[in-house]
Amino acid sequence: MAEPYVPQLGIVYPDKPDEHILALKQIREIKVDENYPFLDKSFKFRFMRGLMYLGIITIVFPLSPLIYGLKIEGRKILRKNKKLFKNGAMTTSNHVHRWDFLFVLQAVRFRLMFFPAWKEHLNGPDEGFVRLAGGIPIPEGISTIKCFNRAFDEIHEKKKWIHAFPESSRFDYFQPIRPFKKGVFTMAHRYSLPVIPMAFSYRKPGFPLNVVNLFRSLAGKQKLPGITLRIGEPILLDASLGRKEAVIKLRKDCHEAVVRLAGISENKYMAEGD
């Protein structure tokens, strides 16, 4: 596999690999405590969530290859391991685009997924989108963490799939794979989930993206590279190890897999991100 294309977009990234690249515009203040509905079971929410997923399937899925040059590789891996995922699975990827969770949904096709979300998103303009897409805010207090865990207990009992961004923050079009947080893999261990590594990498734009980029440039906007989402073989927990060692090994194995799937031969970051 050739070294991946590295886009030069002039983006200034934070020094710390887990900082947030954009300042969040706060338009509300939602308190995430024991009374917060981590899993909203109201008819209104479930109806709106179904409506949004319908919009994702009918609008976003056709648009993503056109306006972002999305290509997905490795779907056959999901098909051949279908029995392995009968009790659910966890997908993980680098976090590099505002739509990257939607791209993951497009890769796994027609699944209602859930993901741990930065709680500050609830105070910004994307609050509705994050919640309806399946975001469960990560609280800070120990007592509230129990509510967060109970929500994912119920999600797992229903054999739903979970996605996680172990880098924890989004760096748009960033090429190296940043360190991974351990909590993601602690969750995978808690539910004995197979972990499906996925990696976003970039390509020089071709048709039809180069046509879209022409219109972008005419509008004074930046040209964008194509995006490839590559799916890897599922990674299983090492049952011969204790919980702590198994989680650490799972994180290391997953990080190495994402680096490899991204086509990077020498990654500047190690797996450990805590």
C-alpha positions in Angstrom: 0.0 0.0 0.0 1.4 3.4 -1.0 1.9 6.1 1.6 -1.3 8.0 2.1 -1.9 11.4 0.5 -1.5 14.2 3.1 -3.8 17.1 2.4 -2.2 20.6 2.8 -5.2 22.7 4.0 -3.4 25.2 6.2 -5.2 24.0 9.3 -3.4 24.8 12.6 -3.8 21.9 14.9 -3.5 22.1 18.7 -0.3 21.0 20.3 -2.1 18.5 22.5 -3.6 15.6 20.4 -6.8 15.5 22.5 -7.6 19.2 22.5 -10.6 20.4 20.5 -9.7 22.3 17.4 -12.7 24.6 17.3 -14.1 26.7 20.1 -17.7 25.6 20.8 -20.4 28.3 20.3 -22.5 28.0 23.5 -26.2 28.8 23.0 -27.6 26.9 25.9 -26.6 25.3 29.2 -27.7 21.7 29.7 -26.8 20.0 33.0 -25.8 16.4 32.6 -26.6 14.9 36.0 -28.6 12.0 37.4 -31.8 13.5 36.1 -30.6 13.8 32.5 -32.3 11.4 30.0 -29.2 9.6 28.7 -31.6 7.3 26.7 -34.6 9.4 25.7 -37.5 6.9 25.3 -40.2 9.4 24.5 -42.3 8.9 21.4 -41.3 12.4 20.1 -37.6 11.6 20.3 -37.9 8.1 18.8 -40.0 9.5 16.0 -37.5 12.3 15.3 -34.6 9.9 15.4 -36.2 7.6 12.9 -36.9 10.6 10.7 -33.4 11.9 10.9 -32.0 8.4 10.0 -34.3 8.3 7.0 -32.8 11.7 6.0 -29.3 10.4 6.5 -30.0 7.3 4.3 -31.8 9.2 1.5 -29.8 12.4 1.4 -26.4 12.1 3.2 -25.5 8.6 1.7 -25.8 9.7 -1.9 -24.2 13.1 -1.3 -21.1 12.0 0.6 -19.3 10.5 -2.4 -20.2 13.5 -4.4 -19.3 16.4 -2.1 -16.6 14.7 0.0 -15.4 12.0 -2.4 -16.2 9.2 0.1 -15.0 5.7 -0.8 -15.6 2.8 1.5 -13.4 -0.3 1.3 -13.7 -3.6 3.2 -17.5 -4.1 3.5 -17.0 -7.8 2.7 -15.3 -8.1 6.1 -18.6 -7.1 7.8 -20.5 -9.7 5.7 -18.2 -12.6 6.4 -18.1 -12.0 10.1 -21.9 -11.5 10.5 -22.2 -14.3 13.1 -19.5 -12.8 15.2 -21.6 -9.6 15.6 -24.8 -11.3 16.6 -24.6 -9.8 20.1 -23.4 -6.4 18.9 -20.1 -4.8 18.0 -18.0 -1.7 18.5 -16.6 0.2 15.6 -13.7 2.6 16.2 -12.0 5.2 13.9 -9.9 8.3 13.8 -11.9 11.5 14.2 -11.3 13.8 11.3 -14.5 15.2 9.9 -17.8 16.7 10.9 -19.6 14.0 9.0 -17.3 11.1 9.9 -19.9 9.3 12.1 -22.3 9.5 9.2 -19.6 8.0 7.0 -19.4 5.1 9.5 -23.2 4.7 9.4 -22.9 4.5 5.6 -20.2 1.8 5.9 -22.2 -0.4 8.3 -25.5 0.4 6.5 -29.0 0.8 8.0 -28.0 0.4 11.7 -29.1 2.6 14.5 -25.9 3.1 16.4 -24.9 4.9 19.6 -21.7 6.7 20.5 -20.1 8.4 23.6 -20.2 12.1 22.9 -18.4 15.2 24.3 -21.0 16.6 26.7 -20.3 20.2 25.6 -21.9 19.4 22.3 -25.2 19.6 24.1 -24.7 23.3 24.7 -23.9 24.1 21.1 -25.8 24.3 17.8 -25.4 20.6 17.0 -27.1 19.4 20.2 -30.2 18.0 18.4 -28.1 16.4 15.7 -25.7 14.7 18.2 -28.5 13.3 20.3 -30.7 12.1 17.4 -27.7 10.5 15.7 -27.1 8.4 18.9 -24.8 10.5 21.0 -24.7 9.7 24.7 -22.9 12.5 26.6 -20.0 11.6 28.8 -20.5 13.1 32.3 -17.8 14.0 34.8 -19.2 13.1 38.2 -18.8 9.5 39.5 -22.5 9.2 40.4 -23.5 10.4 36.9 -21.1 8.0 35.2 -23.3 5.2 36.7 -26.2 6.6 34.7 -24.1 6.8 31.5 -23.0 3.2 32.1 -26.6 2.1 32.6 -27.6 3.6 29.3 -24.9 1.6 27.5 -25.9 -1.5 29.5 -29.4 -1.2 28.0 -28.0 -0.4 24.5 -25.9 -3.6 24.7 -28.8 -5.7 26.0 -30.6 -4.7 22.8 -27.5 -5.8 20.8 -27.1 -2.4 19.2 -23.8 -1.4 17.7 -21.6 1.2 19.4 -19.1 3.6 17.7 -16.3 5.3 19.5 -13.7 7.9 18.5 -10.8 6.9 20.9 -8.8 10.0 19.9 -11.6 11.9 21.8 -11.5 15.1 19.8 -11.8 16.0 16.1 -8.8 17.2 14.0 -10.2 17.8 10.5 -8.3 16.1 7.8 -5.4 15.1 10.1 -3.2 12.4 8.8 -1.3 10.7 11.7 -3.4 8.6 14.0 -3.4 10.2 17.5 -3.2 8.4 20.8 -6.3 6.4 22.0 -8.1 6.8 25.3 -8.5 3.7 27.3 -12.1 4.1 28.3 -13.4 3.1 24.9 -11.7 -0.3 25.2 -12.8 -0.7 28.8 -16.4 -0.4 27.5 -15.6 -3.1 24.8 -14.3 -5.3 27.6 -17.3 -4.7 29.8 -19.6 -6.0 27.0 -17.2 -8.5 25.5 -17.6 -6.8 22.1 -15.6 -7.5 19.0 -13.9 -4.2 17.9 -14.0 -3.3 14.2 -11.2 -0.9 13.4 -11.8 1.6 10.7 -9.5 4.3 9.3 -10.1 7.5 7.4 -7.4 8.5 4.9 -7.3 10.9 2.0 -6.8 10.9 -1.8 -6.1 13.5 -4.5 -9.5 14.6 -5.8 -10.8 12.9 -8.9 -14.2 12.9 -10.6 -16.8 14.0 -9.5 -15.1 15.7 -6.5 -12.8 17.8 -8.8 -15.9 19.3 -10.4 -17.3 20.1 -7.0 -14.0 21.6 -6.0 -14.1 23.8 -9.1 -17.4 25.3 -7.8 -15.8 25.6 -4.3 -12.9 27.6 -5.6 -15.3 29.9 -7.6 -17.2 30.5 -4.4 -13.9 31.3 -2.6 -13.9 28.1 -0.6 -11.1 25.6 -0.1 -10.7 22.6 -2.3 -10.9 19.3 -0.4 -9.3 15.9 -0.9 -11.2 12.7 -1.3 -11.9 10.6 1.8 -11.4 6.8 2.0 -12.9 4.8 4.9 -11.2 1.4 5.2 -12.7 -1.3 7.3 -10.4 -3.9 9.0 -10.7 -7.3 10.5 -12.5 -7.5 13.9 -10.3 -7.6 16.9 -11.2 -9.8 19.9 -10.4 -9.6 23.5 -7.5 -11.8 24.8 -9.4 -14.1 27.2 -6.1 -15.3 28.7 -5.4 -11.9 30.2 -6.8 -10.1 33.2 -9.1 -7.1 32.6 -6.5 -4.4 32.9 -4.0 -6.2 30.6 -6.7 -7.2 28.1 -7.9 -3.6 27.8 -4.4 -2.3 27.3 -3.7 -4.9 24.6 -7.0 -4.2 22.9 -6.1 -0.5 22.7 -2.7 -1.3 21.3 -3.9 -3.8 18.7 -6.7 -1.4 17.6 -4.4 1.5 17.3 -1.9 -0.5 15.2 -4.8 -1.7 13.0 -6.1 1.8 12.4 -2.5 3.0 11.5 -2.1 0.1 9.1 -5.6 0.7 7.5 -4.7 4.4 7.0 -1.6 3.3 5.1 0.8 4.9 7.5 4.2 3.2 7.8 5.6 5.4 10.6 3.1 7.0 12.9 4.3 9.8 15.1 2.0 8.8 18.1 1.9 5.8 20.3 -1.3 4.1 21.3 -1.4 5.3 24.9 -3.5 8.5 25.3 -4.3 8.7 29.0 
